[in-house]
Amino acid sequence: VAAAGIDAVCAAYRGPLATWRAGATLLVLRPAVVPAAQLTAADVAAAADPVRPFHPGRGAVVDRGVVVPVQVARVSSG
C-alpha cells in the first residue's frame, strides 16, 4: 500500500512510483481532475459522476486497465 499525490505519480519515470503506476491496482480519488493520460492508459475520468464530479470520496479503482467507479466512505468520530 502506498499513497502519493497526483503530481508526484505523473512525474515519476522510474523508481517505485513509476513501477506501481504501470502495474499495480490503483485507487484514484477525484477522477474528474486527474490528468488521466499521464496517470494510466485507462480513462479514469469516465468514472467521475457527471452530476457531482467533485463529490467527496468519489474515485476509481484501476486494475489491469479496467476502471471501476467507487465511493469511499468516511466514518464519523461521533
C-alpha positions, 0 to 999 in steps of 0.5 A: 500500500502506498499513497502519493499525490497526483503530481508526484505519480505523473512525474515519476519515470522510474523508481517505485512510483513509476513501477506501481503506476504501470502495474499495480491496482490503483485507487484514484480519488477525484477522477474528474481532475486527474490528468488521466493520460499521464496517470494510466492508459485507462480513462479514469475520468469516465468514472467521475459522476457527471452530476457531482464530479467533485463529490467527496470520496468519489474515485476509481479503482484501476486494475489491469486497465479496467476502471471501476467507479467507487465511493469511499466512505468516511466514518464519523468520530461521533 
